[in-house]
Amino acid sequence: MIRERALKVVLVVIGLLFSATVYPAVAMHLGEALRMMLSVYVTLGIFLLLASRNPSAHRSLIAFAAWSSFAHAGVMVVQVSRNLIPQREIIGVFALGIVGLALLALAPAKPPAAQPSAATA
C-alpha cells in the first residue's frame, strides 16, 4: 500500500516536471531537435500523470519512462565525455538516472499468471 502510494506521488511529480517542459519548447528560442525532444517529454509527462490513477494498469508505460530515462542519460554521458555538450549537463545525467531508478524501484509487480482451474483442465 505504501509502495503504491509512493509510486503515485513519484508519477505525479515526474509527470508534472516532464509536462513543464512545454514552456521552454514553446516560449524559448531553441533548436528544432531540442524542441522536438521536449515535445516527447511533454507527451510522456501527460501520460505519466494519467498513469498515476492506476499504476498497475500502466506497467509498460512506467517501464518505458524508466528505461528511456536511462537511455537519455547514457547518450548525455557520451556527449559530455566527448565535449559535445557543456560539462554542466552532467547534472541532467544524474537527474534522469534518479528518475529511472525511482520508477523501476517502485514499479508495480507483475500480476501472477492465472492458474488453470480443475474445471477448465
N, C-alpha and C positions, 0 to 999 in steps of 0.2 A: 504494500500500500504506500509506504514512504517512498520506495523507489519509483513507482508510477507517478506520484505527485512531484517528485524531483524532476523526472523526465518531462512532465508537462511544463514545469517552470522553465527548464532549460530550453525546451522547444519554443516557448513564447519569447524568451529573451533573445535567442538566436534568430528566430523569425522576425522579430522587430528590428534587430541590428541589420540583418540582410535586407529587409524591406526598406530600411532607411537609406540604403544606397541609391534609391530613386532620386534623392535630391542632387547628389553630385552628378548623376547620369544626365539629369535634365538641366540643371542650373549652371554647371561649370563647363568651361571650355576644355573638354578632354578629347583625347584621340578617339577615333572611331572604334578601335579594338577595345580600349578600356570601357568605353560606353556600352559596347556590346556585352562585355563580361559582366558589368554591373547590372545590365538588364536581366541576365540569367540569375544573378543573386537576388534581385528583387522578386522574381518569379518563385525561386526556391524559398525565399522568406515567407511569401504569402502561403505557399503550400505547407510549410512547417507550422505556421500559425493554425491552419486548418487541421493539421495532424495532431495538434495539441489536445484536441477534443477527445480523440480516441486513438492514442498512440499504437496500441496493439494491432489496429486495423491498417496501420501505415508503416509496417516494419521495413519494407523495401525502400520507401522514401527516406526514412531515418538513416538507413544504411547508406543510401546514395549520398545524402548530405555529409555523412561522416567520411566516407571514402573519397568523395570529390574534394573535401577539405584537405585530406592528406595529399591527394594528387596535386592540388594547387600549391600547397606548402612545398612539396618536392620540387616543382618547377621553379618556385621562387628561390629555393636553396641554390639550385644550379645557376640561376640568373645572378644572384648575389655573388656567388663564388667566381663567376666569370666577369664580374663588374658590368653586367648589362643593365642592372638597376642599382640604385644607391644602397649603400650598406645599411642605412636606417630601415630599409624594407624588411630586414630580418625580424622585426617586431611582428610583421604580418605572418611570418612562418610560425612563430610561437602561438599567435592568436588562432590561426587555422588549425594548428596541432591540438590546442586545447579544445576547440570546437569538436574536432573529430574524436578525440578521446572521451569527452563528456557524452557525446551521442552514442558511441559504442558501449561505454561502460553502463549507461542507463537504458540501452535499447531493450525493448520488450522481448521476453523469452519466446522462442519458437513454440507455438502451440503443440501439444503432444499429438502424435498421429493417432487417428481413430483406430481402435482395435476392432477387428470384425467380431461381431457377436455370434453366439452359438446359433441364433435363429437364422442368420444370413449365410452361415457357412455350410 
